[in-house]
Amino acid sequence: MQTVVKCPTCSKDVVWGEISPYRPFCCKRCQLIDLGEWADEEKRIPSSGELSESDDWSEQDDR
């Protein structure tokens, strides 16, 4: 039995296997749409809002 998932971008059925190289996306276009949403910060992973020591930087660190 094959596992079928919904494409996160367009909701088409996608077979989870070698037959679907862009899984969980149905095609390269849907994969790139999702990537663009992350790049534009339309999607993000929620955080506690506190910076850890490794996240604490200043503009001088980028020079």
C-alpha positions in Angstrom: 0.0 0.0 0.0 1.4 3.4 -1.0 1.3 6.4 1.3 -0.5 9.4 -0.2 -0.1 13.0 1.2 -1.6 16.3 0.2 0.8 18.9 -1.4 1.2 21.6 1.1 0.9 24.3 -1.6 -2.0 23.1 -3.8 -3.5 20.2 -1.9 -3.1 17.7 -4.8 -2.5 14.1 -3.8 1.1 13.1 -3.9 2.4 9.5 -3.6 5.2 9.4 -1.0 7.9 7.4 -2.9 10.4 7.5 -5.6 7.7 8.3 -8.2 7.4 11.8 -6.6 10.8 13.4 -6.6 9.5 16.7 -5.1 7.6 15.1 -2.2 5.8 16.4 -0.2 5.2 18.8 -3.1 3.5 17.6 -6.3 5.9 19.5 -8.6 8.9 21.9 -8.7 6.6 24.9 -9.0 4.8 24.2 -5.7 8.2 23.5 -4.1 9.5 26.9 -5.2 6.3 28.7 -4.1 6.8 27.3 -0.6 10.5 28.3 -0.6 9.5 31.8 -1.7 7.1 32.1 1.2 9.8 31.2 3.7 12.3 33.6 2.0 9.7 36.4 2.2 9.1 35.5 5.9 5.4 34.7 5.2 6.1 31.4 7.0 8.1 31.1 10.2 8.7 28.7 13.1 7.3 30.2 16.3 9.8 30.9 19.0 9.7 31.9 22.7 11.0 35.4 21.6 14.1 35.1 23.8 17.5 35.1 22.2 20.0 32.4 23.1 23.7 33.3 23.5 24.4 32.1 19.9 21.6 34.3 18.6 22.9 37.4 20.4 24.8 39.5 17.9 25.4 43.1 17.0 25.9 44.9 13.8 29.6 44.8 14.4 29.6 41.0 14.1 28.5 41.3 10.5 31.4 43.5 9.5 
